[in-house]
Amino acid sequence: MKTLIYALFFSLLLSGCKKESENTDSPSAAIDLSKPADSAILKKYHYDTVTFKPIDLTAMNLKVGPIHYDASVPTVIWALTIELYDSVVPSKRLFISVQDRHNNRDSLIKTGLHLATGEVSDAITNLLQSSGFALNSIKSDELEIYFDDLTVTPNNNLSAKGYIQIKKEIYWQWPAAIWNGIKYIYPGDNDYLDYCIPIYYLPVKIYFNTMSK
């Protein structure tokens, strides 16, 4: 009974966990939280060590990398992606993307406000830490991108000035179920909370300027 109460409580918190092992450091793939997830792309922890682990982007040495606008395949969903990287360790990267509300490529390459739609192409993918983290379906009250000025460059890139704003705390969310290699486990099962990602994002506004001087 005590185990079930713990499971239900922590699943409501949408929390992260303290890492148990350093042997699974490959980044997680993007996860559709409404569907079962494979334990191979999650990390294994002990649920009784649950703790929040925030990512404060203002405390990191982030530089702005390429700004892309691309369409997914086989379906055509246009999305805008801004890449940030660690100035000390460039391989550590953060990708923030939003798609256009009307799936219009031309709308993505205009000045002004670009709000997240809450669809799967809106995402934060984090490689700044070895644990890896991917969060999809960011909503308009959580993330926005604003361009003061921009020009289109070759290869679907933009040179732009503006900001990215994470407007509220964004937490890891639990999948509907997890395939552990033998069976599906669900919220409330004893071992469900052994799988999670130990990260959440704090509200922050990140200014950038990649325009030619």
C-alpha positions as CSV (number, residue, x, y, z in Angstrom):
1,M,0.0,0.0,0.0
2,K,2.8,2.4,0.9
3,T,4.5,1.7,-2.4
4,L,1.3,2.5,-4.3
5,I,0.9,5.8,-2.5
6,Y,4.5,6.7,-3.3
7,A,3.9,5.9,-7.0
8,L,0.7,7.9,-7.3
9,F,2.2,10.8,-5.5
10,F,5.3,11.1,-7.5
11,S,3.6,10.5,-10.8
12,L,1.5,13.6,-10.1
13,L,4.6,15.6,-9.3
14,L,6.0,15.0,-12.8
15,S,9.4,14.9,-11.1
16,G,12.9,13.8,-12.0
17,C,15.1,11.4,-10.2
18,K,18.6,11.1,-8.8
19,K,20.9,9.0,-11.0
20,E,21.7,5.5,-9.9
21,S,24.3,4.5,-12.5
22,E,26.7,6.1,-15.0
23,N,26.5,3.2,-17.4
24,T,23.6,4.5,-19.4
25,D,24.8,7.9,-20.6
26,S,23.4,7.9,-24.2
27,P,20.9,10.8,-24.7
28,S,17.2,9.9,-24.6
29,A,15.2,10.0,-27.8
30,A,12.1,12.2,-28.1
31,I,9.2,10.5,-26.5
32,D,5.5,10.6,-27.2
33,L,4.2,10.8,-23.7
34,S,0.7,9.7,-24.7
35,K,2.1,6.3,-25.9
36,P,4.1,3.5,-24.2
37,A,7.9,4.2,-24.0
38,D,10.7,1.8,-24.4
39,S,12.9,1.5,-21.3
40,A,15.9,1.4,-23.6
41,I,15.5,5.2,-24.2
42,L,14.9,6.0,-20.5
43,K,17.2,5.7,-17.5
44,K,16.8,3.5,-14.5
45,Y,16.6,5.0,-11.0
46,H,15.3,4.1,-7.6
47,Y,12.0,5.9,-7.0
48,D,12.8,6.4,-3.3
49,T,15.6,8.8,-4.3
50,V,13.3,11.2,-6.2
51,T,14.5,14.8,-6.2
52,F,14.1,17.8,-8.5
53,K,17.2,18.7,-10.6
54,P,16.7,22.1,-12.4
55,I,18.5,23.4,-15.5
56,D,19.2,27.1,-15.1
57,L,20.1,28.3,-18.6
58,T,21.2,31.7,-17.3
59,A,24.1,30.0,-15.4
60,M,25.5,28.3,-18.5
61,N,28.0,29.5,-21.0
62,L,25.6,29.2,-23.9
63,K,26.2,30.5,-27.4
64,V,23.8,30.7,-30.3
65,G,24.4,28.2,-33.1
66,P,22.4,27.7,-36.3
67,I,18.8,28.7,-36.6
68,H,16.9,26.4,-39.0
69,Y,13.4,26.1,-40.5
70,D,12.7,22.6,-41.8
71,A,9.8,20.3,-42.6
72,S,9.6,16.9,-41.1
73,V,9.1,13.8,-43.3
74,P,7.1,11.9,-44.4
75,T,4.4,14.4,-43.2
76,V,5.2,18.0,-43.9
77,I,5.2,19.9,-40.6
78,W,7.2,23.1,-40.7
79,A,9.2,23.9,-37.5
80,L,11.6,26.6,-36.4
81,T,14.7,25.4,-34.4
82,I,17.3,27.4,-32.5
83,E,20.5,25.6,-31.5
84,L,22.4,26.7,-28.4
85,Y,25.7,25.1,-27.4
86,D,28.1,25.2,-24.5
87,S,31.0,27.6,-25.3
88,V,33.4,25.4,-23.3
89,V,32.2,22.0,-24.6
90,P,30.6,22.6,-28.0
91,S,29.3,19.0,-28.2
92,K,26.9,19.9,-25.4
93,R,23.9,21.4,-27.1
94,L,20.3,22.5,-26.5
95,F,17.7,22.6,-29.3
96,I,14.5,24.6,-28.9
97,S,11.9,24.4,-31.6
98,V,8.3,25.5,-32.4
99,Q,6.1,24.8,-35.4
100,D,3.8,27.3,-37.1
101,R,0.2,27.3,-35.9
102,H,-1.1,27.0,-39.5
103,N,1.9,24.9,-40.8
104,N,3.0,27.8,-43.0
105,R,6.7,28.0,-43.8
106,D,6.5,31.7,-44.7
107,S,5.1,32.6,-41.3
108,L,8.1,31.0,-39.6
109,I,10.6,33.3,-41.4
110,K,8.9,36.6,-40.4
111,T,9.7,39.0,-37.6
112,G,7.5,39.0,-34.5
113,L,6.2,36.4,-32.1
114,H,6.3,32.6,-32.6
115,L,4.3,30.7,-30.0
116,A,4.5,27.0,-29.4
117,T,1.5,25.1,-30.6
118,G,1.5,22.2,-28.1
119,E,2.0,19.7,-30.9
120,V,4.8,17.2,-31.0
121,S,7.1,19.4,-33.2
122,D,7.3,21.9,-30.3
123,A,10.2,20.6,-28.2
124,I,13.2,21.1,-26.0
125,T,16.0,18.6,-26.6
126,N,18.8,18.8,-24.1
127,L,22.3,17.4,-24.6
128,L,23.9,19.7,-22.1
129,Q,24.2,16.9,-19.6
130,S,25.2,13.3,-20.2
131,S,21.8,12.1,-19.0
132,G,20.0,13.5,-22.0
133,F,16.5,14.9,-22.0
134,A,13.7,15.4,-24.6
135,L,10.4,17.1,-24.0
136,N,7.7,17.5,-26.7
137,S,4.5,19.3,-27.0
138,I,5.5,22.6,-25.3
139,K,2.4,24.9,-25.0
140,S,2.1,28.6,-25.9
141,D,2.1,29.6,-22.2
142,E,5.4,27.7,-21.7
143,L,7.6,28.7,-24.7
144,E,7.9,31.5,-27.3
145,I,10.4,32.8,-29.8
146,Y,10.5,36.4,-30.9
147,F,12.4,37.9,-33.8
148,D,13.2,41.6,-33.9
149,D,15.0,41.2,-37.2
150,L,16.0,38.4,-39.5
151,T,17.3,37.5,-42.9
152,V,17.1,34.2,-44.8
153,T,20.4,32.4,-45.5
154,P,21.1,29.4,-47.7
155,N,20.3,25.9,-46.5
156,N,17.1,26.9,-44.7
157,N,18.9,28.9,-42.1
158,L,18.1,32.3,-40.6
159,S,20.3,35.1,-39.4
160,A,18.3,36.7,-36.6
161,K,18.0,38.9,-33.6
162,G,15.5,38.3,-30.8
163,Y,14.9,36.1,-27.8
164,I,13.7,32.7,-26.6
165,Q,11.5,32.7,-23.5
166,I,10.7,29.7,-21.3
167,K,7.8,31.3,-19.4
168,K,7.2,28.8,-16.7
169,E,8.8,25.7,-15.0
170,I,8.8,22.8,-17.5
171,Y,9.0,19.3,-16.0
172,W,9.7,15.9,-17.3
173,Q,6.3,14.1,-17.8
174,W,5.7,10.4,-17.3
175,P,4.9,8.2,-20.3
176,A,1.5,6.4,-20.5
177,A,3.4,3.1,-20.0
178,I,6.9,1.7,-20.2
179,W,8.0,-1.4,-22.0
180,N,10.7,-3.0,-19.8
181,G,11.7,-5.7,-22.2
182,I,9.2,-8.2,-20.9
183,K,5.9,-6.4,-20.3
184,Y,4.3,-3.0,-20.1
185,I,4.4,-1.3,-16.7
186,Y,2.0,1.5,-15.8
187,P,1.7,4.3,-13.2
188,G,1.2,2.6,-9.8
189,D,3.2,-0.5,-10.7
190,N,6.1,-1.0,-8.3
191,D,8.9,-0.5,-10.8
192,Y,7.3,2.2,-12.9
193,L,9.0,5.0,-11.1
194,D,12.4,3.3,-11.6
195,Y,12.5,5.0,-15.0
196,C,12.7,8.8,-15.5
197,I,14.8,11.7,-16.4
198,P,16.2,14.1,-13.7
199,I,15.7,17.5,-15.2
200,Y,13.3,20.4,-15.3
201,Y,13.7,23.9,-16.8
202,L,13.4,27.2,-14.9
203,P,11.7,30.3,-16.5
204,V,14.3,32.3,-18.5
205,K,14.5,34.8,-21.4
206,I,17.5,34.1,-23.7
207,Y,18.5,37.0,-26.0
208,F,20.4,36.3,-29.2
209,N,21.9,38.1,-32.2
210,T,23.4,36.3,-35.1
211,M,23.0,39.2,-37.6
212,S,26.1,40.3,-39.4
213,K,27.8,43.2,-37.7
